[in-house]
Amino acid sequence: MASPTPDKDAVQKQIDENLRKIFEETANEPIPDQLTQLLDKLREQETRK
Amino acid sequence: MSHPDPREELIALLPSLRAFAMSLTRQPAAADDLVQDTVLKAWSNFDKFQTGTNLRAWLFTILRNTYYSDRRKKVREVEDGDGVLTAQLSEKPAHDGRLALRDFRVAFDQLTDEQREALILVGASGFSYEEAAETCGCAVGTIKSRINRGRARLAELMHLSENEAMEMTDPATMAVISAGRTATA
């Protein structure tokens, strides 16, 4: 709930809330295949060393 | 093994690396390319990583250095004219008194890269000011001032300046508030 008299703190809180939302939106996505495949390849090379 | 393998830790940090990349590039394809380059650089430099130090800050530093050096290389073909993005903002904040996420994103995109990264590191990824300063290679005070300026700019773009803050409240709530005020006056 927004406070009845929104002040600087309330504004800041809403900003931080939105920052977290946009961050988490990407952070919660599954890792793309392209990247998992790259890591698999890198790890494979590592074990062969 | 006393320390966890940084190669394994890196995998756990991929989601936040992607989110950080996205906040810098604002383009999913470019963000994934950036993460891929970061992973490759990290992998070939793991011997330089000091075990037991902050892997997250180390990786984020590689990512941002890669981003800024790519950016320098590129001729800025499209300088967004001030008006273009501003025009996409809706006139007023959402009626329910919350910032509409879409509008927030448009406003966020208008900040400088330095403001965006400082806000994302401290405001969303849970970095301390010190960690963010280390990651960005600048003073703690610089991080703080980028955050303050970024927040002020966002508030301004979202019509959230303190004078206009009452606009965040919907008419019904407004009526209740002003009725309350009259009653106590």
gemmi code that builds the backbone of each chain (N, CA, C; Angstrom):
import gemmi

chains = {
    "A": [
        ("MET", (0.836, -1.200, 0.000), (0.000, 0.000, 0.000), (0.873, 1.253, 0.000)),
        ("ALA", (0.543, 2.182, -0.869), (1.250, 3.454, -0.853), (0.800, 4.225, 0.379)),
        ("SER", (1.733, 4.900, 0.986), (1.368, 5.683, 2.159), (0.482, 6.842, 1.707)),
        ("PRO", (-0.422, 7.306, 2.544), (-1.339, 8.373, 2.145), (-0.602, 9.673, 1.785)),
        ("THR", (0.548, 9.887, 2.399), (1.331, 11.055, 2.032), (2.686, 10.590, 1.512)),
        ("PRO", (2.714, 10.244, 0.221), (3.943, 9.688, -0.327), (5.079, 10.695, -0.183)),
        ("ASP", (6.150, 10.279, 0.399), (7.292, 11.151, 0.566), (8.474, 10.534, -0.177)),
        ("LYS", (9.617, 11.087, 0.076), (10.818, 10.630, -0.610), (11.056, 9.134, -0.396)),
        ("ASP", (10.818, 8.668, 0.833), (11.045, 7.260, 1.148), (10.127, 6.348, 0.353)),
        ("ALA", (8.873, 6.773, 0.223), (7.906, 5.957, -0.498), (8.292, 5.887, -1.973)),
        ("VAL", (8.712, 7.006, -2.505), (9.137, 7.052, -3.907), (10.336, 6.129, -4.106)),
        ("GLN", (11.277, 6.229, -3.179), (12.474, 5.398, -3.256), (12.133, 3.919, -3.169)),
        ("LYS", (11.186, 3.609, -2.311), (10.773, 2.223, -2.132), (10.175, 1.673, -3.426)),
        ("GLN", (9.340, 2.491, -4.054), (8.730, 2.053, -5.311), (9.777, 1.870, -6.398)),
        ("ILE", (10.762, 2.754, -6.408), (11.826, 2.634, -7.402), (12.598, 1.334, -7.187)),
        ("ASP", (12.980, 1.072, -5.939), (13.745, -0.153, -5.659), (12.941, -1.412, -5.970)),
        ("GLU", (11.661, -1.340, -5.679), (10.790, -2.476, -5.965), (10.794, -2.775, -7.470)),
        ("ASN", (10.691, -1.712, -8.261), (10.697, -1.886, -9.709), (12.062, -2.342, -10.236)),
        ("LEU", (13.117, -1.847, -9.616), (14.460, -2.285, -10.016), (14.590, -3.791, -9.809)),
        ("ARG", (14.107, -4.243, -8.651), (14.180, -5.681, -8.373), (13.339, -6.463, -9.359)),
        ("LYS", (12.182, -5.917, -9.707), (11.310, -6.618, -10.664), (11.987, -6.790, -12.011)),
        ("ILE", (12.606, -5.720, -12.524), (13.221, -5.880, -13.840), (14.451, -6.784, -13.775)),
        ("PHE", (15.139, -6.742, -12.645), (16.298, -7.618, -12.485), (15.855, -9.080, -12.434)),
        ("GLU", (14.853, -9.337, -11.595), (14.409, -10.719, -11.400), (13.749, -11.300, -12.643)),
        ("GLU", (13.143, -10.416, -13.421), (12.502, -10.909, -14.632), (13.507, -11.683, -15.491)),
        ("THR", (14.696, -11.120, -15.655), (15.733, -11.819, -16.420), (16.370, -12.929, -15.594)),
        ("ALA", (16.629, -12.653, -14.330), (17.315, -13.637, -13.495), (16.497, -14.923, -13.334)),
        ("ASN", (15.179, -14.828, -13.445), (14.336, -16.016, -13.291), (14.139, -16.802, -14.580)),
        ("GLU", (14.640, -16.259, -15.666), (14.505, -16.985, -16.934), (15.455, -18.177, -16.960)),
        ("PRO", (15.068, -19.230, -17.671), (16.005, -20.343, -17.791), (17.236, -19.905, -18.591)),
        ("ILE", (18.364, -20.517, -18.293), (19.592, -20.196, -19.018), (19.451, -20.677, -20.461)),
        ("PRO", (19.710, -19.812, -21.433), (19.548, -20.231, -22.828), (20.481, -21.392, -23.204)),
        ("ASP", (19.999, -22.236, -24.097), (20.742, -23.430, -24.521), (22.147, -23.104, -24.992)),
        ("GLN", (22.221, -22.030, -25.759), (23.481, -21.564, -26.324), (24.561, -21.474, -25.224)),
        ("LEU", (24.146, -20.971, -24.081), (25.076, -20.752, -22.977), (25.403, -22.063, -22.251)),
        ("THR", (24.393, -22.889, -22.056), (24.637, -24.185, -21.409), (25.565, -25.028, -22.267)),
        ("GLN", (25.347, -24.962, -23.586), (26.204, -25.741, -24.491), (27.645, -25.263, -24.423)),
        ("LEU", (27.812, -23.942, -24.357), (29.159, -23.376, -24.255), (29.844, -23.879, -22.986)),
        ("LEU", (29.109, -23.884, -21.892), (29.691, -24.331, -20.624), (30.039, -25.814, -20.652)),
        ("ASP", (29.161, -26.601, -21.280), (29.442, -28.031, -21.404), (30.753, -28.246, -22.141)),
        ("LYS", (30.911, -27.472, -23.212), (32.117, -27.593, -24.029), (33.354, -27.204, -23.213)),
        ("LEU", (33.228, -26.100, -22.497), (34.360, -25.625, -21.686), (34.738, -26.646, -20.606)),
        ("ARG", (33.733, -27.219, -19.993), (34.005, -28.196, -18.932), (34.628, -29.466, -19.483)),
        ("GLU", (34.178, -29.823, -20.656), (34.723, -31.011, -21.312), (36.207, -30.819, -21.604)),
        ("GLN", (36.539, -29.633, -22.127), (37.949, -29.317, -22.412), (38.778, -29.366, -21.138)),
        ("GLU", (38.179, -28.899, -20.062), (38.866, -28.846, -18.769), (39.245, -30.248, -18.290)),
        ("THR", (38.314, -31.172, -18.428), (38.574, -32.528, -17.937), (39.589, -33.255, -18.808)),
        ("ARG", (39.682, -32.834, -20.058), (40.632, -33.479, -20.964), (42.071, -33.006, -20.742)),
        ("LYS", (42.205, -31.866, -20.065), (43.548, -31.298, -19.851), (44.445, -32.231, -19.049)),
    ],
    "B": [
        ("MET", (38.859, -30.704, -1.033), (38.967, -29.354, -1.616), (38.358, -28.350, -0.637)),
        ("SER", (39.133, -27.362, -0.213), (38.635, -26.454, 0.813), (37.732, -25.366, 0.218)),
        ("HIS", (38.027, -24.977, -1.011), (37.217, -23.938, -1.628), (36.378, -24.517, -2.750)),
        ("PRO", (35.161, -23.992, -2.903), (34.356, -24.473, -4.030), (35.026, -24.076, -5.342)),
        ("ASP", (34.879, -24.930, -6.326), (35.455, -24.654, -7.637), (34.757, -23.428, -8.230)),
        ("PRO", (35.526, -22.375, -8.568), (34.870, -21.186, -9.134), (34.120, -21.491, -10.430)),
        ("ARG", (34.536, -22.549, -11.119), (33.839, -22.915, -12.366), (32.413, -23.364, -12.082)),
        ("GLU", (32.262, -24.046, -10.950), (30.911, -24.482, -10.568), (30.106, -23.292, -10.039)),
        ("GLU", (30.795, -22.439, -9.285), (30.122, -21.256, -8.742), (29.634, -20.336, -9.853)),
        ("LEU", (30.419, -20.266, -10.904), (30.055, -19.409, -12.040), (28.681, -19.786, -12.586)),
        ("ILE", (28.423, -21.078, -12.641), (27.147, -21.536, -13.187), (25.986, -21.026, -12.330)),
        ("ALA", (26.198, -21.036, -11.029), (25.151, -20.549, -10.130), (24.934, -19.038, -10.280)),
        ("LEU", (25.954, -18.360, -10.742), (25.852, -16.901, -10.868), (25.344, -16.447, -12.235)),
        ("LEU", (25.155, -17.395, -13.141), (24.707, -17.021, -14.493), (23.409, -16.220, -14.530)),
        ("PRO", (22.377, -16.619, -13.751), (21.146, -15.829, -13.817), (21.360, -14.358, -13.469)),
        ("SER", (22.146, -14.075, -12.429), (22.337, -12.661, -12.093), (23.277, -11.967, -13.078)),
        ("LEU", (24.205, -12.723, -13.666), (25.038, -12.132, -14.723), (24.176, -11.717, -15.915)),
        ("ARG", (23.237, -12.576, -16.261), (22.343, -12.250, -17.387), (21.494, -11.024, -17.068)),
        ("ALA", (21.005, -10.969, -15.845), (20.161, -9.830, -15.469), (20.963, -8.528, -15.478)),
        ("PHE", (22.202, -8.613, -15.032), (23.060, -7.427, -15.049), (23.356, -7.025, -16.497)),
        ("ALA", (23.644, -8.012, -17.335), (23.919, -7.739, -18.752), (22.713, -7.083, -19.414)),
        ("MET", (21.539, -7.566, -19.060), (20.313, -7.036, -19.639), (20.108, -5.573, -19.227)),
        ("SER", (20.477, -5.251, -17.997), (20.292, -3.869, -17.554), (21.268, -2.928, -18.250)),
        ("LEU", (22.386, -3.457, -18.712), (23.324, -2.614, -19.451), (22.948, -2.520, -20.924)),
        ("THR", (22.711, -3.667, -21.559), (22.465, -3.667, -23.012), (21.018, -3.339, -23.355)),
        ("ARG", (20.100, -3.748, -22.517), (18.656, -3.598, -22.715), (18.141, -4.335, -23.951)),
        ("GLN", (18.963, -5.235, -24.471), (18.565, -6.058, -25.621), (18.898, -7.506, -25.279)),
        ("PRO", (17.896, -8.405, -25.312), (18.171, -9.791, -24.909), (19.319, -10.441, -25.691)),
        ("ALA", (19.355, -10.243, -27.000), (20.397, -10.904, -27.800), (21.778, -10.364, -27.429)),
        ("ALA", (21.856, -9.047, -27.286), (23.134, -8.424, -26.922), (23.542, -8.846, -25.509)),
        ("ALA", (22.570, -9.000, -24.628), (22.867, -9.415, -23.254), (23.451, -10.823, -23.248)),
        ("ASP", (22.869, -11.710, -24.044), (23.382, -13.079, -24.066), (24.770, -13.165, -24.698)),
        ("ASP", (25.008, -12.353, -25.717), (26.359, -12.303, -26.295), (27.360, -11.824, -25.251)),
        ("LEU", (26.942, -10.833, -24.492), (27.820, -10.263, -23.474), (28.135, -11.290, -22.385)),
        ("VAL", (27.131, -12.042, -21.972), (27.357, -13.076, -20.954), (28.281, -14.154, -21.502)),
        ("GLN", (28.066, -14.496, -22.755), (28.901, -15.522, -23.389), (30.373, -15.074, -23.420)),
        ("ASP", (30.608, -13.836, -23.832), (31.976, -13.299, -23.841), (32.572, -13.285, -22.435)),
        ("THR", (31.716, -12.935, -21.467), (32.173, -12.879, -20.072), (32.599, -14.262, -19.587)),
        ("VAL", (31.780, -15.266, -19.911), (32.085, -16.637, -19.501), (33.415, -17.092, -20.120)),
        ("LEU", (33.589, -16.800, -21.393), (34.829, -17.192, -22.072), (36.041, -16.511, -21.446)),
        ("LYS", (35.913, -15.216, -21.182), (37.037, -14.488, -20.564), (37.320, -15.004, -19.162)),
        ("ALA", (36.257, -15.218, -18.407), (36.432, -15.704, -17.039), (37.130, -17.050, -17.057)),
        ("TRP", (36.658, -17.903, -17.955), (37.180, -19.264, -18.010), (38.685, -19.277, -18.299)),
        ("SER", (39.100, -18.422, -19.217), (40.524, -18.420, -19.551), (41.351, -17.626, -18.538)),
        ("ASN", (40.682, -16.981, -17.592), (41.427, -16.197, -16.588), (41.254, -16.713, -15.168)),
        ("PHE", (40.661, -17.893, -15.049), (40.413, -18.410, -13.698), (41.704, -18.577, -12.893)),
        ("ASP", (42.810, -18.776, -13.591), (44.089, -18.894, -12.865), (44.444, -17.576, -12.177)),
        ("LYS", (43.892, -16.463, -12.682), (44.182, -15.160, -12.067), (43.204, -14.834, -10.947)),
        ("PHE", (42.150, -15.620, -10.864), (41.178, -15.377, -9.799), (41.721, -15.903, -8.470)),
        ("GLN", (41.690, -15.046, -7.468), (42.178, -15.453, -6.159), (41.084, -16.181, -5.416)),
        ("THR", (41.315, -17.449, -5.183), (40.326, -18.264, -4.488), (40.004, -17.635, -3.136)),
        ("GLY", (38.741, -17.652, -2.826), (38.332, -17.100, -1.538), (37.938, -15.633, -1.620)),
        ("THR", (38.264, -14.963, -2.739), (37.806, -13.575, -2.887), (36.434, -13.584, -3.554)),
        ("ASN", (35.901, -12.406, -3.778), (34.530, -12.276, -4.231), (34.361, -12.603, -5.725)),
        ("LEU", (33.903, -13.815, -5.991), (33.759, -14.246, -7.385), (32.692, -13.435, -8.118)),
        ("ARG", (31.614, -13.134, -7.403), (30.532, -12.394, -8.036), (31.022, -11.023, -8.523)),
        ("ALA", (31.734, -10.308, -7.648), (32.248, -8.989, -8.042), (33.253, -9.133, -9.189)),
        ("TRP", (34.039, -10.199, -9.141), (35.042, -10.445, -10.186), (34.355, -10.641, -11.548)),
        ("LEU", (33.313, -11.469, -11.554), (32.591, -11.744, -12.810), (31.847, -10.511, -13.322)),
        ("PHE", (31.200, -9.810, -12.409), (30.472, -8.608, -12.810), (31.440, -7.575, -13.387)),
        ("THR", (32.653, -7.529, -12.827), (33.654, -6.587, -13.343), (34.053, -6.954, -14.770)),
        ("ILE", (34.269, -8.232, -15.007), (34.615, -8.674, -16.366), (33.494, -8.300, -17.325)),
        ("LEU", (32.261, -8.544, -16.890), (31.115, -8.263, -17.756), (31.032, -6.772, -18.092)),
        ("ARG", (31.171, -5.931, -17.074), (31.020, -4.507, -17.373), (32.201, -3.962, -18.174)),
        ("ASN", (33.416, -4.474, -17.901), (34.556, -4.036, -18.710), (34.376, -4.430, -20.174)),
        ("THR", (33.845, -5.619, -20.386), (33.583, -6.071, -21.754), (32.554, -5.167, -22.417)),
        ("TYR", (31.495, -4.866, -21.665), (30.444, -4.005, -22.209), (31.002, -2.635, -22.591)),
        ("TYR", (31.759, -2.019, -21.683), (32.254, -0.675, -21.962), (33.304, -0.662, -23.066)),
        ("SER", (34.101, -1.710, -23.166), (35.084, -1.684, -24.241), (34.412, -1.931, -25.598)),
        ("ASP", (33.361, -2.760, -25.613), (32.582, -2.935, -26.857), (31.910, -1.621, -27.255)),
        ("ARG", (31.407, -0.949, -26.244), (30.684, 0.284, -26.508), (31.615, 1.342, -27.103)),
        ("ARG", (32.824, 1.389, -26.568), (33.794, 2.353, -27.102), (34.141, 2.051, -28.545)),
        ("LYS", (34.216, 0.746, -28.858), (34.588, 0.349, -30.218), (33.522, 0.744, -31.225)),
        ("LYS", (32.292, 0.645, -30.777), (31.189, 0.915, -31.699), (31.013, 2.413, -31.913)),
        ("VAL", (30.854, 2.773, -33.150), (30.471, 4.159, -33.418), (28.999, 4.246, -33.036)),
        ("ARG", (28.684, 5.252, -32.289), (27.289, 5.351, -31.871), (26.435, 5.780, -33.056)),
        ("GLU", (25.818, 4.792, -33.658), (25.027, 5.069, -34.862), (23.748, 5.808, -34.494)),
        ("VAL", (23.119, 5.300, -33.478), (21.851, 5.912, -33.097), (21.983, 6.588, -31.738)),
        ("GLU", (22.069, 7.877, -31.764), (21.972, 8.629, -30.513), (20.489, 8.879, -30.336)),
        ("ASP", (19.934, 8.369, -29.252), (18.495, 8.632, -29.192), (18.227, 10.070, -28.807)),
        ("GLY", (17.556, 10.714, -29.719), (17.151, 12.095, -29.472), (16.296, 12.105, -28.223)),
        ("ASP", (16.473, 13.102, -27.413), (15.798, 13.145, -26.119), (14.317, 12.846, -26.190)),
        ("GLY", (13.694, 13.356, -27.243), (12.244, 13.257, -27.310), (11.719, 11.863, -27.626)),
        ("VAL", (12.521, 11.057, -28.316), (12.010, 9.801, -28.833), (11.501, 8.883, -27.728)),
        ("LEU", (12.365, 8.627, -26.746), (11.963, 7.714, -25.685), (10.998, 8.367, -24.716)),
        ("THR", (11.204, 9.628, -24.479), (10.327, 10.335, -23.548), (8.878, 10.239, -24.008)),
        ("ALA", (8.714, 10.285, -25.322), (7.367, 10.270, -25.874), (6.616, 8.979, -25.541)),
        ("GLN", (7.376, 7.897, -25.255), (6.711, 6.628, -24.974), (6.146, 6.548, -23.557)),
        ("LEU", (6.539, 7.475, -22.725), (6.028, 7.466, -21.364), (4.565, 7.875, -21.355)),
        ("SER", (3.790, 7.199, -20.559), (2.407, 7.660, -20.500), (2.359, 8.936, -19.667)),
        ("GLU", (1.291, 9.611, -19.805), (1.169, 10.939, -19.206), (1.213, 10.922, -17.683)),
        ("LYS", (0.582, 9.967, -17.123), (0.429, 9.951, -15.664), (0.855, 8.596, -15.120)),
        ("PRO", (1.167, 8.543, -13.826), (1.441, 7.232, -13.236), (0.172, 6.387, -13.249)),
        ("ALA", (0.347, 5.087, -13.094), (-0.798, 4.189, -13.105), (-1.801, 4.611, -12.037)),
        ("HIS", (-3.064, 4.366, -12.319), (-4.114, 4.828, -11.414), (-4.097, 4.144, -10.068)),
        ("ASP", (-3.549, 2.938, -10.036), (-3.565, 2.252, -8.745), (-2.462, 2.755, -7.824)),
        ("GLY", (-1.791, 3.789, -8.249), (-0.807, 4.389, -7.368), (0.555, 3.717, -7.435)),
        ("ARG", (0.677, 2.685, -8.215), (1.964, 2.017, -8.354), (2.589, 2.458, -9.662)),
        ("LEU", (3.881, 2.344, -9.707), (4.527, 2.648, -10.971), (4.222, 1.515, -11.922)),
        ("ALA", (3.776, 1.859, -13.106), (3.587, 0.819, -14.098), (4.979, 0.354, -14.518)),
        ("LEU", (5.159, -0.957, -14.522), (6.480, -1.515, -14.797), (6.993, -1.111, -16.176)),
        ("ARG", (6.059, -1.057, -17.124), (6.441, -0.694, -18.488), (6.997, 0.736, -18.530)),
        ("ASP", (6.308, 1.615, -17.849), (6.770, 3.004, -17.790), (8.101, 3.106, -17.057)),
        ("PHE", (8.220, 2.292, -16.028), (9.459, 2.309, -15.268), (10.633, 1.918, -16.159)),
        ("ARG", (10.389, 0.895, -16.963), (11.440, 0.411, -17.857), (11.860, 1.498, -18.853)),
        ("VAL", (10.888, 2.173, -19.408), (11.179, 3.249, -20.366), (12.011, 4.337, -19.682)),
        ("ALA", (11.626, 4.670, -18.453), (12.362, 5.690, -17.710), (13.779, 5.206, -17.383)),
        ("PHE", (13.865, 3.949, -16.964), (15.157, 3.351, -16.597), (16.126, 3.383, -17.788)),
        ("ASP", (15.592, 3.105, -18.959), (16.416, 3.082, -20.173), (17.005, 4.448, -20.504)),
        ("GLN", (16.440, 5.492, -19.938), (16.931, 6.830, -20.248), (18.068, 7.279, -19.342)),
        ("LEU", (18.337, 6.493, -18.319), (19.440, 6.857, -17.433), (20.767, 6.593, -18.146)),
        ("THR", (21.834, 7.136, -17.599), (23.145, 6.830, -18.173), (23.508, 5.393, -17.782)),
        ("ASP", (24.426, 4.792, -18.536), (24.882, 3.433, -18.225), (25.375, 3.350, -16.786)),
        ("GLU", (26.103, 4.379, -16.377), (26.696, 4.383, -15.037), (25.630, 4.429, -13.955)),
        ("GLN", (24.566, 5.175, -14.200), (23.471, 5.227, -13.216), (22.718, 3.897, -13.184)),
        ("ARG", (22.479, 3.343, -14.373), (21.753, 2.060, -14.426), (22.510, 0.975, -13.688)),
        ("GLU", (23.819, 0.894, -13.943), (24.542, -0.202, -13.307), (24.609, -0.009, -11.793)),
        ("ALA", (24.802, 1.233, -11.336), (24.870, 1.464, -9.888), (23.540, 1.104, -9.234)),
        ("LEU", (22.440, 1.498, -9.856), (21.121, 1.200, -9.304), (20.847, -0.299, -9.281)),
        ("ILE", (21.204, -0.984, -10.361), (20.957, -2.421, -10.435), (21.835, -3.177, -9.443)),
        ("LEU", (23.088, -2.783, -9.346), (23.990, -3.499, -8.437), (23.522, -3.366, -6.993)),
        ("VAL", (23.260, -2.136, -6.580), (22.918, -1.925, -5.174), (21.420, -2.136, -4.911)),
        ("GLY", (20.589, -1.614, -5.821), (19.145, -1.671, -5.589), (18.522, -3.022, -5.866)),
        ("ALA", (19.126, -3.810, -6.764), (18.476, -5.067, -7.150), (19.322, -6.310, -6.912)),
        ("SER", (20.646, -6.233, -7.080), (21.436, -7.465, -6.922), (21.984, -7.653, -5.525)),
        ("GLY", (21.718, -6.695, -4.649), (22.147, -6.852, -3.272), (23.628, -6.618, -3.030)),
        ("PHE", (24.287, -5.889, -3.927), (25.683, -5.525, -3.701), (25.726, -4.436, -2.623)),
        ("SER", (26.775, -4.487, -1.812), (26.996, -3.370, -0.897), (27.581, -2.223, -1.723)),
        ("TYR", (27.568, -1.014, -1.157), (28.183, 0.114, -1.861), (29.652, -0.191, -2.160)),
        ("GLU", (30.314, -0.833, -1.214), (31.737, -1.138, -1.371), (31.965, -2.120, -2.512)),
        ("GLU", (31.110, -3.162, -2.548), (31.213, -4.162, -3.612), (30.957, -3.526, -4.975)),
        ("ALA", (29.944, -2.661, -5.032), (29.610, -1.991, -6.290), (30.766, -1.096, -6.727)),
        ("ALA", (31.385, -0.406, -5.780), (32.517, 0.468, -6.099), (33.685, -0.359, -6.635)),
        ("GLU", (33.907, -1.495, -6.008), (34.985, -2.389, -6.446), (34.691, -2.880, -7.868)),
        ("THR", (33.453, -3.278, -8.097), (33.062, -3.789, -9.406), (33.212, -2.719, -10.494)),
        ("CYS", (32.851, -1.489, -10.175), (32.875, -0.426, -11.174), (34.207, 0.324, -11.185)),
        ("GLY", (35.112, -0.056, -10.324), (36.412, 0.598, -10.284), (36.331, 2.080, -9.955)),
        ("CYS", (35.480, 2.426, -9.009), (35.370, 3.830, -8.622), (35.197, 3.942, -7.105)),
        ("ALA", (35.122, 5.164, -6.620), (34.982, 5.385, -5.181), (33.558, 5.098, -4.718)),
        ("VAL", (33.422, 4.755, -3.462), (32.101, 4.506, -2.879), (31.211, 5.739, -3.039)),
        ("GLY", (31.798, 6.917, -2.839), (31.041, 8.166, -2.977), (30.486, 8.353, -4.389)),
        ("THR", (31.247, 7.892, -5.370), (30.793, 7.994, -6.762), (29.563, 7.116, -6.979)),
        ("ILE", (29.611, 5.913, -6.427), (28.462, 5.007, -6.536), (27.238, 5.657, -5.885)),
        ("LYS", (27.450, 6.200, -4.698), (26.327, 6.820, -3.985), (25.728, 7.968, -4.786)),
        ("SER", (26.593, 8.792, -5.385), (26.028, 9.929, -6.107), (25.351, 9.483, -7.404)),
        ("ARG", (25.878, 8.427, -8.048), (25.188, 7.902, -9.249), (23.811, 7.367, -8.877)),
        ("ILE", (23.736, 6.707, -7.730), (22.454, 6.163, -7.284), (21.479, 7.298, -6.979)),
        ("ASN", (21.959, 8.297, -6.283), (21.077, 9.423, -5.951), (20.584, 10.138, -7.195)),
        ("ARG", (21.497, 10.376, -8.129), (21.087, 11.062, -9.358), (20.147, 10.189, -10.182)),
        ("GLY", (20.452, 8.907, -10.207), (19.599, 7.976, -10.959), (18.189, 7.946, -10.386)),
        ("ARG", (18.117, 7.875, -9.064), (16.797, 7.842, -8.413), (16.026, 9.130, -8.661)),
        ("ALA", (16.740, 10.251, -8.562), (16.079, 11.543, -8.770), (15.553, 11.645, -10.202)),
        ("ARG", (16.363, 11.163, -11.150), (15.966, 11.217, -12.564), (14.758, 10.317, -12.815)),
        ("LEU", (14.778, 9.136, -12.202), (13.645, 8.215, -12.363), (12.372, 8.836, -11.804)),
        ("ALA", (12.498, 9.412, -10.623), (11.330, 10.029, -9.992), (10.778, 11.135, -10.889)),
        ("GLU", (11.690, 11.887, -11.468), (11.290, 12.995, -12.341), (10.594, 12.454, -13.592)),
        ("LEU", (11.196, 11.440, -14.203), (10.623, 10.869, -15.420), (9.283, 10.196, -15.162)),
        ("MET", (9.129, 9.659, -13.960), (7.888, 8.969, -13.628), (6.871, 9.932, -13.007)),
        ("HIS", (7.159, 11.217, -13.075), (6.280, 12.226, -12.460), (6.113, 11.947, -10.985)),
        ("LEU", (7.187, 11.542, -10.336), (7.088, 11.215, -8.924), (7.798, 12.236, -8.047)),
        ("SER", (7.983, 13.414, -8.594), (8.632, 14.411, -7.757), (7.736, 14.629, -6.551)),
        ("GLU", (8.346, 14.992, -5.450), (7.568, 15.046, -4.213), (6.354, 15.971, -4.305)),
        ("ASN", (6.473, 17.041, -5.077), (5.338, 17.959, -5.236), (4.141, 17.282, -5.882)),
        ("GLU", (4.481, 16.384, -6.811), (3.396, 15.743, -7.551), (3.047, 14.389, -6.974)),
        ("ALA", (3.667, 14.063, -5.887), (3.523, 12.707, -5.354), (2.074, 12.328, -5.087)),
        ("MET", (1.238, 13.302, -4.826), (-0.165, 12.994, -4.561), (-0.852, 12.360, -5.757)),
        ("GLU", (-0.298, 12.589, -6.917), (-0.898, 11.990, -8.115), (-0.856, 10.476, -8.089)),
        ("MET", (0.022, 9.949, -7.233), (0.139, 8.500, -7.145), (-1.106, 7.873, -6.550)),
        ("THR", (-1.861, 8.659, -5.878), (-3.020, 8.117, -5.187), (-4.257, 8.258, -6.065)),
        ("ASP", (-5.077, 7.250, -6.051), (-6.255, 7.292, -6.916), (-7.309, 8.241, -6.327)),
        ("PRO", (-8.250, 8.678, -7.167), (-9.218, 9.700, -6.719), (-9.987, 9.309, -5.451)),
        ("ALA", (-10.360, 8.040, -5.350), (-11.150, 7.616, -4.188), (-10.338, 7.803, -2.903)),
        ("THR", (-9.083, 7.348, -2.941), (-8.228, 7.496, -1.766), (-8.009, 8.964, -1.453)),
        ("MET", (-7.818, 9.727, -2.529), (-7.613, 11.169, -2.385), (-8.773, 11.798, -1.619)),
        ("ALA", (-9.985, 11.394, -2.019), (-11.184, 11.948, -1.399), (-11.196, 11.627, 0.090)),
        ("VAL", (-10.834, 10.379, 0.411), (-10.809, 9.968, 1.819), (-9.773, 10.796, 2.580)),
        ("ILE", (-8.612, 10.940, 1.952), (-7.548, 11.691, 2.626), (-7.968, 13.142, 2.870)),
        ("SER", (-8.526, 13.760, 1.827), (-8.847, 15.173, 2.007), (-10.023, 15.342, 2.976)),
        ("ALA", (-10.937, 14.352, 2.969), (-12.036, 14.392, 3.928), (-11.480, 14.307, 5.347)),
        ("GLY", (-10.512, 13.410, 5.515), (-9.876, 13.234, 6.826), (-9.213, 14.516, 7.275)),
        ("ARG", (-8.572, 15.160, 6.302), (-7.858, 16.400, 6.631), (-8.829, 17.481, 7.091)),
        ("THR", (-9.937, 17.569, 6.355), (-10.917, 18.594, 6.693), (-11.463, 18.337, 8.095)),
        ("ALA", (-11.710, 17.046, 8.373), (-12.284, 16.683, 9.663), (-11.366, 17.055, 10.820)),
        ("THR", (-10.062, 16.840, 10.611), (-9.130, 17.125, 11.707), (-8.757, 18.600, 11.766)),
        ("ALA", (-9.063, 19.323, 10.681), (-8.645, 20.735, 10.645), (-9.427, 21.593, 11.642)),
    ],
}
model = gemmi.Model(1)
for chain_id, residues in chains.items():
    chain = gemmi.Chain(chain_id)
    for i, (resn, *xyz) in enumerate(residues, 1):
        res = gemmi.Residue()
        res.name, res.seqid = resn, gemmi.SeqId(i, " ")
        for name, pos in zip(("N", "CA", "C"), xyz):
            atom = gemmi.Atom()
            atom.name, atom.element = name, gemmi.Element(name[0])
            atom.pos, atom.b_iso = gemmi.Position(*pos), 0.0
            res.add_atom(atom)
        chain.add_residue(res)
    model.add_chain(chain)
structure = gemmi.Structure()
structure.add_model(model)
structure.setup_entities()
